[in-house]
Amino acid sequence: MNKLKIVGLSALAGTLASLSATAGEMSVSGTAELSYVQRDNGEITGNPLGQKKNVSFAGSGELDNGWTVSILHVMTDDMTGQSSSSLTLGMGSLGSLSVDSGTGGYGLAAIDNVVPIAFEEADYGFSTGMVDVGSVVTNHGSLHWKVPEVFAGLALQAGYIPRGGSGAAADGATSAGTAKNGFDITAQYSPEMVPGLKVGYGFGELENGSAGGVDREEQTMFATYAFGPLSVGYQVSEDDQGASNTSYETDVYGASFNVNDVFSVSYQYGETEYDKSSAADVVAKFEGFSAAYNIGPMAIKFTSNEGTNINGTTTTHDDNRELNLSMSF
């Protein structure tokens, strides 16, 4: 990917100077996407042609003690503001500490569905998909500590949010939410004695995170295995919102296959059981096929998904098909 590099930007340099930084660098990258979407009548919302326009700014610098500072800012799709932001302090043997205000690439949110895919997940494109984990510690002003490596192949991470259910706040401001504080812990392990295998587990809890002041709990575990061009995976997740609310159990499995260096295909199936305290349980089911063809910075991708009992409502059925052309620069 070609990147425009701007060295010594005054804003970044000033910030790093206050931290006794020795150097700073910022890069700009972007992605343009065109899509054509076809859905059932119940899901049609207008013109099937769409366009995505992403621009990201990434900066990094090094402090005198060898620690590093990095930032990431992503513009909104319509270029009217900032959609996400993160700041990370790399502390060497102490691990790294990040503040997440919209990227969602930390904790439970980063492992909500890790079953291999060529393009999109089985519930992509529907008004309501599978109930995954990642809602306990949201990406609106949360702290994440990547624990130093205990032994080879093990990655540990802990997250904390002072006020759940709130939006991202600007500096010098606060953001109210209905929930209180929350935390999550994740562990991923890739054993050296079994190349291609990865297993993981995550747990989180949000105080007053459900209706009626009930605490909300989430947990997930997964296993993926890659052998040559074939990758397979299975994941199970639970979202417990208390005795007076609906709880959810989600199972996902699937496989992807690299036909050659540029073409890959995948299949994924997932279902969420709505465990309702005051009504009969309902199972929402999703099935999806994806394919991707990469030609340097350009990619042509396709997905065809089918969903039934969506949002825990019986007799509902919808399809979603998308053809996507993307270009990175």
Helices and strands as residue ranges (DSSP letters): E 4-7, H 10-18, E 21-39, G 41-43, E 49-63, E 68-75, E 82-90, G 92-94, E 96-100, G 107-111, E 142-146, E 154-161, E 182-189, E 197-210, G 211-213, E 214-227, E 230-240, E 247-258, E 263-275, E 282-295, E 298-308, G 310-312, E 317-328
